Amino acid sequence: MTPNKYPTSLFSSNLEFKNENTYGGQLSIAGCSVESLVKEFGSPLYVIDQDDFYLRTKAWKSALDNEFESNNLYYAAKSFISIEVAKWLKELNVGLDVCSGGELLVALAAKFPAANIEFHGNNKSESEIKLAIDANQVWDVNTAINWLNSLKDVDLHWIEEPTNPDDVVGHAAIAKAIAPIKVATGEHVANRVIFKQMMQSKSLSFVQIDASRVAGVNENIAIILMAAKFGLPVCPHAGGVGLCEMVQHLAMFDYVAVGGENPDRVVEFVDHLHEHFVVPTDIKNARYMAPTKAGAGAEMFSNSVADFTFPTGKEWVGQI
């Protein structure tokens, strides 16, 4: 078979077939002899041409951009995924479509941005997906109860901030009325006293402390200790500038010194602006690694502080 008889849609554009004879010929991909590849890695062997991969991806992006003002291109992990391929997709700024916990872990191991991952399909196990929703304090008590009771067949893991964060009695009423859906709140709770009242009144099932909301480390430690007394998992809120860096210390303290292992404990994470911090978070396999340096975690590089200082920083010059 001559080279031009190979369908280019199925094979690398850099595939070459030389010295064809009755028994075959010499096949190479991107200048690499298939025979030498098999000798080195064995057979069967799955070969991906990175140059061709980039070429096709950019062609798809260009075609979509030409036809649609707004679009998102996703690569289906089921076709083939590895940590290296996920890194290519990250570099190409392409979304990743995964359909299993294993594919999701591969993407996260490659530090692929979670915001660009679509987790699709049905028949998911409980360990693969927990559906939680966030009302961001927008409902009053009766509205929250009505909306959430209409969603009971969805099997929600929790509802976050269903009403005003200061309304202890309201949260208790909601929690009682929507059971077995659980309430998570705390990122806007002002102090340990309100947290104490919420725990006593069974207003919440997940305690969402915030590193910068209450009176510093000492008050957060008091809240963590109270949560342990009431048997409630502490699930720190994070995501804002530096919050991930700060709450990891509180979460590690809770895990090591207070709460111990708890399957319901999670720590919020957003892959955003970590490059401005002296000791950024270290995430591996969707988990925070233990901080290796002391401190609160909030120290920023001096250049970052100078660049973004309002109104004289270079990031503001010409913007106002």
Order of alpha helices (4+ residues) and beta strands (2+ residues): beta-beta-beta-alpha-alpha-beta-alpha-beta-alpha-beta-beta-alpha-beta-alpha-beta-alpha-beta-alpha-alpha-beta-beta-alpha
